[in-house]
Structures are given as structure tokens and as C-alpha cells.
């Protein structure tokens, strides 16, 4: 594939949903690549959303970016996805984008807020908050991920997971219909910078993962990098950028959630 949490639990339709604990347990077999990767268990990443273009004659449109549900009204994604309330929609609870029988939720966008220090040239602070026009309904297939706190530490070598509908091969034109996943390890910043050679600088608002046979690719942008902590999945990164050929030998770069957690809290509180 090419790359958050304020409220600990929500009560909807008679059921309490905690963040980061899927009702349907993920099945992760190892280091399969999202580029030629493995299909996720349907509903096992209930915070995964699809950002899609709007078509007047369809409930869903063309998938172009991912995102993560962090509470009933808010989704976090990448600023470079360029979300527009008039042109795009958020799809929750979807697994197979070729199926018309799934009980997904189609949401309009009320607000799209980029980080004020988002820099398109350096790709720094690549994060946006999307406010939904109405609250998402919490179900077994739709629930929020936990946000990493500013004090959390996710060290190099830690195994985490990323998911999305991004390309499974850099040379194909389409994206897979079913949600894909891959396990991959956090990579130390100096190692990541060395492997990325002369590309953008890895800043303290970025975190690297993968490169040992696993990576994110185009159309995974904005999607989640999650790591398990104390029995719950925490959003650690947001798919941001990487090697132009989606090489599985080079780590992908994610926006570091611990570095932008305060901005997320403040922005949601103000909106």
C-alpha cells in the first residue's frame, strides 16, 4: 500500500465501544506486503475509512485516500489528500469496495482543517482533521482508534500494522477492492533518512516504518499506522510519503501522532 482518540468510549445503540479494541479481532499473519499484501479480516480495523470523490448517481465514488475515525464526528487524514466538503465524502464500515451489499456509512464533510504549519514542499505537518456532517453510528464494524498521547514512546523494531486500499503494485492503474493490511516495524529516524537518500528531511513530526519487505503505496495516504499498547490499538502514524516506486526495501514515512496530538485536541475543542 503507498501512508487518532479524545474520548475513551462511546455509547451508541445500547452498546459501549472503547477506542482501539475491534469487536472483530484482526488476523495478522506476518510481514506480507501491502504491495502484493494480504486481505484484512472484514471489520477488523473498524476505524479505517475511505475518502472518495462524490458522484451524484452513487453512494460512493472513487477511492483516493484513507483516514482514521477518532470519535463519532472526527476523522484524521493527511493534509496532502486535499479534502473538500463539496467534492468528497467519507465512507465508514467498508471492506469490499466492489460490493453493494455491505452496510457501510456514507458521510458528508462539514469541515476540513489542515494543520496550520502544513508545508507542501517539505511534507511536514501532513495532517488534516475532517469533521463529519453527522455522527457516525458505532457498530461492530465502525468504532474509533485510540490516539497516542504526547508522552508515548514507540521504539524502533516495534511491530505495528498499516491498512488501506492503496495500490498493490506500483505499475498497475487500479486499487484492490478489498481492504489490505500489513505488519511492519518502526524504523529509527537516522536509518530511515539514510535509506531515503536525497529525498525530504525526516523531521520530528515524522516517523518511519517498514522497508523489510513491506510498505505503503499510492492511495494509502492518510490511512493509519497502529501499534498495540495495553490491549488497545493506538494511532501512531498517518500515511504521508515515501519512495516514488513504492519499493518494499525502503521505509515509508508517516506523520507522527505524538507530535501533533496537542493540535488535534485543541482543534476539536475549538470546533
Secondary structure as GFF3:
##gff-version 3
##sequence-region A 1 271
A	DSSP	beta_strand	9	12	.	.	.	ID=ss1
A	DSSP	beta_strand	15	18	.	.	.	ID=ss2
A	DSSP	beta_strand	38	39	.	.	.	ID=ss3
A	DSSP	beta_strand	48	53	.	.	.	ID=ss4
A	DSSP	beta_strand	63	71	.	.	.	ID=ss5
A	DSSP	beta_strand	74	77	.	.	.	ID=ss6
A	DSSP	three_ten_helix	79	81	.	.	.	ID=ss7
A	DSSP	beta_strand	88	92	.	.	.	ID=ss8
A	DSSP	beta_strand	105	114	.	.	.	ID=ss9
A	DSSP	beta_strand	128	132	.	.	.	ID=ss10
A	DSSP	beta_strand	146	147	.	.	.	ID=ss11
A	DSSP	beta_strand	159	164	.	.	.	ID=ss12
A	DSSP	beta_strand	180	187	.	.	.	ID=ss13
A	DSSP	alpha_helix	189	196	.	.	.	ID=ss14
A	DSSP	beta_strand	206	209	.	.	.	ID=ss15
A	DSSP	beta_strand	224	229	.	.	.	ID=ss16
A	DSSP	beta_strand	232	241	.	.	.	ID=ss17
A	DSSP	beta_strand	252	256	.	.	.	ID=ss18
A	DSSP	alpha_helix	257	270	.	.	.	ID=ss19
###
